[in-house]
Amino acid sequence: MKKIAILQLLFLLFTTALSCTDHLPPENPSGHLRVKSITQTHPNDNGVANVTEFYYAAGNQLSYLKSYQTPDSNLAVRARTIYNFDDNLLSSVVRNFSDMKSEKYQFTYNQNRQFNKLDYTSTSDDFYNMTFDYNGNVLKESKRKFSFSSISFEKDIQYNFNGSNLQTASSTTTFTKNVSSVTNSTSSYTYDDKINPFYGNFIIPAPNGPTRPSQGNSTYYTFFGGVDNVLSLSENNILSETTTENYTTTYEYTYNTDGLPLTRVTKQNNGPENSNAVTETLLFDYETY
């Protein structure tokens, strides 16, 4: 997902109104369903898939995720993602990888129990700091910063919601290495009328390793939320993102009878040489609770 950065998210994974009820799967019309696993495939993967399994604690809070590759899990790095809570608010997300690497998201909250700060670290030189401001219960702005040696990165994003769905995100990015360059961009979104199973969750990692901003990687892909993903900010499922640079990402779904997505196919249109190309397919599996 290009440039949402996935929003460039922002690192964002907060929801428009954060409270102690966050991080619970949304109710669906016929009863209690929650995500059991997500399977990711890419074009030309020759039968290889990445599986993320979900495990829950009492109260239906996310406890941990297990990520691995099929058909042979030993051919790729495996990961375990642990969710820690304090007073029913998510305090941290820690990912440990089979190659001994790790990463951590640390969350803090304001007096209204709204998520207002994110500290991300992987190595001592690879970290981001993010802050968030609200207009009442609605996310208004986020700021992300990183600096290392002679390099600095700052990104300011202004959010515009229509009801419970993010409509536009306008960003100003300043990158400095000897000299500064400033980039402005706006992303616009459309949605279906179905249930987003991860509305209000801070981060659902994709099966990849830690981000390395010190090596020039200022974007980071997750399934939902995280460093550069706004997909958990909206109540419904995103159908398209269009940027002012004329990049378009579209999402096609199939649904179960409860209106939850069973599959999501992501396509990008970044010009004549990459027109409506499939970049990823996700398969969602659910369980009752």
Secondary structure, 3 states (H helix, E strand, C coil): CCCCCCECCCCCCCCCCCCCCCCCCCCECCECEEEEEEEEECCCCCCCEEEEEEEECHHHCEEEEEEEEECCHHHCCCEEEEEEEECCEEEEEEEEECCCCEEEEEEEECCCCCEEEEEEECCCCCEEEEEEEEECCEEEEEEEEEEECCEEEEEEEEEEEECCEEEEEEEEEEEEECCEEEEEEEEEEEECCCCCCCCCCCEEECCCCCCCHHHCCCCCCEEEECCCECHHHCCCCEEEEEECCCCEEEEEEEECCCCCEEEEEEEEECCCCCCCEEEEEEEEEEEEC
